[in-house]
């Protein structure tokens, strides 16, 4: 069963308990943010002076003006094919001079759980990452097999003191009529890579930069990780769209686009429009995406297109790194939504809660030097304290409604043959005793956006990935011994048992739910992230004192004098 479906089932069951509790004493029957405003965009996805983008594997018989030798670029036999290593504190990249492509990208601060060593972003057997194709009219010049000149040839070794450094790849066509240059600027303390380039020998061309075939697997459960693999883009008018790789079909997506990315469960590789501040000025948005079949199974190859004028420099950014909320937010343009929290129709509601939750978790971790396991425990208690006024109001309303139920029954029996009189007396009773049939339900429904936001935060937060706590090896993975799911189920049983014992009437439905719900929740949560289980178990245990207090209040109310109808009722 998919994780999201398990959570939907959990929500349905908890709502059943919520509604069932409030029905013990029933009353008588009676899209994505879209950018607006004027903007300057690049051309949509099509070749200059052309009606559309031709397949990259084919070229017209005629040679377009300024593109010497369409289809496959000619090699310069004097240039050797070499690998160039760029290494800094955060990453280790390997580029090849054949096609100026990225063949390896390791994130040194993160360990691959499935095979050990640093996380590798580029999948085994994949090719074409950051390869380029130039399209003019109906002709395509494929540069993925061309041998580029490298500047500097020895690679880069980055240090924090050394600052940002560039690495350039230059392709000179043997005819001397066409030159293509692409330069990468690396910062030792930043996952963002500045990319700039230019081409001489053409007036205007469509440049297609290959984003590859998705990211490599890095988690213990590849089947679960596969469900997170997707390509995502932010369209200037249509907002953020996401397509799972195993469900993707070849297509052309016309721009303008703000960014396009591949994501896995915890990592992302993205091309963003615009330049870094220390490079050239923003030169426009991305023109669109070309989605094509891939060599790897359950994958697609995505190319990012933009229009380039000959002799002019273009620029954009490349981000290869973790899906850390604060880090992605700092990139702007909604990059933190690359792995959106929640279902599309619900995102506008839970997005503010996600932002607050992530801010609080990060603050507790950094300001108090708390491990994330303790952060989740403290946060679980904090949430119960914050939500206590709402829960307290709901419980008081339930107690008040419970006290009024005998009077409701009396009025129903007295005026059962006179509906008009019955309604009038019921309204009078409501007003006199402050009775509201929904008063006990609404305050308990208000925290539900927080509950749903917490689920998606804990399921997708890389800050919990690989973090051990007590017997738990990884807060982002399931509890290997199922201690927390059992504790969650037991605490839920205790909450319902305390609540049921405080009632003066036997309710078979609630008793049945008391015995069915905990095992169902155990089944649902046993394979979810242990961090999620830790939070919910803590929150349930923190709720037990409130449940005990409510039970005592119910008992006191039963032992006290009963309410009576006023004269005239």
Secondary structure, 3 states (H helix, E strand, C coil): CCHHHHHHHHHHHHHHHHHHHHHHHCCCCCCCCCCCCCCCCCCCCCCECCCCCCCCCCCCCCCCCCCCCCEECCCCCCCCCCEEEEECCCEEEEEECECCEEEEEEEEEEECCCCCCEEECECCCCCCCCCEEEEECCEEEECCCCECEEECCCCEECCCCCCCEEEEEEEECCCCCCEEEEEEEECCCCCEEEEEEEEECCCEEEEEEECCCCECCCCCCHHHHHCCCEEEEEECCCEEEEEEHHHCCCEEEEEEEEEEEEECCCEEEEEEECCCCCCCCCCCCEEEEEEEECCCCCCEEEEEEEEEECCCCEEEEEEEEECCHHHHHHHCCCHHHCCCCCCHHHHHHHHHHHHHHHHHHHHHHHHCCCCHHHHHHHHHHHHHHHHHHHHHHHHHHHHHHHHHHHHHHHHHHHCCCCHHHHHHHHHHHHHHHCCCCCHHHHHHHHCHHHHHHHHHHHHHCHHHCCCCECCECCCCCCCCCCHHHHHHHHHHHHHHHHHHHCCCCCCHHHHHHHHHHHHHHHHHHCCCCHHHHHHHHHHHHHHHHHHHHHHHHHHHHHHCCCCCCCCCC
